[in-house]
Amino acid sequence: MRQQLITDAVLVRNYMDGDENALSVLIHRHKQRIYSFIYSKVFDRDITEDIFQDAFIKVIKNLKLGKYNEEGKFLPWVMRISHNLVIDHFRKNNRMPKFDNSGEFSIFSVLGDNALNAENQLIKDQVECDLRRIIEELPEDQKEVLVMRMYKDMSFKEISERTGVSINTALGRMRYALINLRKVIDKNNIILTN
């Protein structure tokens, strides 16, 4: 109980002052979130374990060298180290996934790549399957607009005429469809990569 009351910043300071147990408390406190984050990217328990251990080796080195000055932001700092190690892992294995999901329709960008090897084709098929499953969960009006726009390549003017709603309503439904897709993707830790 007492350990939960000690902040990360205090534990980091205690560790830097020679209290080895402070690091154990930090690792125990954050292990599940860091481990889950890494696993959600690599989908392999052994690789996740390796990256997790590498992350804390790096944490220890940086703390011993006095290179930590995140002012109480221990978890985001370790997550950033873990993220960089995940990227390094993919680079070493020439399997860099796309982490980009910032553009408005970027969720669908993976569907347009025609030059795919066998592994990428399997991934593409899985992404299409996942995406269809998620789209089915959308409210009917949002699903209708999204399918017309993304799969039938219709303009918002055409969608407006077909559905009998204004262009602004069609745009709004598309916007909400994308927002809801992202929520489902984030909630279920679905990785859409190619």
N, C-alpha and C positions, 0 to 999 in steps of 0.2 A: 504494500500500500504506500509506504513512504517513498518508494522510487518514483511513482507517478507524479508526486508533488515536485520533484526536482526537475527543472526545465532542461531542455537539451543544451542550452548555452552553458548552464552550470556544469552539466556532465562533461561537456567538451573541455571546459576549463579545468575541471578536476582531472580528466585524463591527461591533459597537457602538463598538469602539475605532478603527474606520476601515479595517479590512481587508476590502475589497470582495470579494476572492476567497473569503472564508469563507462568504459567502452562496451563492456558486456551488456550493461543496462541499455545503452543506446541501440545496440544491435538487436537485442531482444524486443525492444519497444517498436522498432521500425521494420523488422525482418519481413513480416507478412506483406506489407505494402510494397516494399522494394522487390521482393521475390515475385509477387504477383505482376508487378509492372514489367519486369524482365521476361517472365514467362509469357505474358500477353504479346510479346514481340517475337520470341524465338520458338515457342511451342515445343520445347524439349527440356525435360527436367535436368538432364546432365549438363547441358549447355547453360541452363539457367543457374545451376549450382556453381559452375565455373565462373560465370560472369559476376554472380553475387559475391563470391570469394575475392575475385580480382578487384571488385569495387571497394571492398573493405580493406584490402591490402593497400590500395591507392589512398583511401581515407587515412589509414594509419600513417603511411609515409608523409602525406601532406600535413597531418597534425604534428608529427614528430619534427618536421622541418619548419613548423610555425607558419605554414602557408594557408591557414584557415582564418578567414576574417568575415564570415558570412553573417555575423551578428544575430545569432538565434535562428538562422535559417538552415539548420542542419539537414533536415529531410530533403528540401529542394536541392541542396548541394549534392547529397548522395544520389538523388534521382538523376541529376544532370551527369554525374560521373557514370552512373549505370547506363544512361541513354547513350553516352559517347562510347562506352564499351560495347554496347549492342551494335552500334553503327560500325565500330572497328571489326566486330565478329563478321558482319555481313560483307564488309569490304574484303576481308581476308578470304572469304569463301565466294567472292564474286556474285553475291546474291543480295545486292542492295535493294531493299524494298522502298516503295514510295511512301514517305510519311506525309506527303503534301495532301492536305485535304482543305486547303484554304480557298480555292476558287469556287465560284458559285456552283458549277456543275462538275467539279473535279471528281466527285464520287464515281461518275460515269466514265471518266477518261480511260480507265483500264479496259473498258469494253471495246474501245476503238482500235486497239493495237493488233494489226494483222500478222506481223512478223514474229510469231511465237514459237519457241522450242517446245518440246513435249512437257517439260515441267511447268513452264509458263502457261501452256494450254490447260493443264489440269487446274492450276491456280485460277486462271480466267474463268473456267467452267464453275469452280467453287464460288468465286465472287459473284458470277451471274446468278447462281442458285441462291446464295445468301441475300443478294439484292432483291430478287423476286419475292423471297419469303418476307423480307422487311416491308416491301412495298404493299404486300397483301394486308399488312397490319394498319395501313393508313386509312383514315376516313375516306369513304367512297368518292366524295367530290375532289379531294386532294389527289387520290390515286388516279382518277380519270384524267385530270389535267397533266399530271406527271407522265403518265403513259403516252398520252398524245404528243407531249413535247419531246420526251427523251427517246421513245421507241418508234413513234410515227413521224417524228421530225416536223410537226405542224407548228406554224407560227401562232403567236398568242391571238392574232386576229382570227385565224382559222378556228382555234380552240373556242374563242368567244362565240363565233357563229355556230359552231357545232353544239355547244352546250347551252346556248341561249343566255349567257351571262355577259356582263361587260368585260372589256379587256382588263380593267383594273381588278375585277373580281378574279379573273383567270390568273393574273399575275400574283395576287394575294394567295390563292390556293396553291400555286406552285411554290411560293416562298414558304408557306406553312408546311407543305409536303417535305421540302428540303430540311427545314428546322426539325421536323419530327423524325425524319430519317437519321439525321445526325444524333439526335437524342437516343434513339434505339441503338445506333452503332456504338456510341460512347457507353451507354448503360450495359450493353452486352459484350463490351471489349472486342467488337468485331473488327478484324483487320482487313481492309480492302487494299490489296497490293497486287502487283504483277511482277 
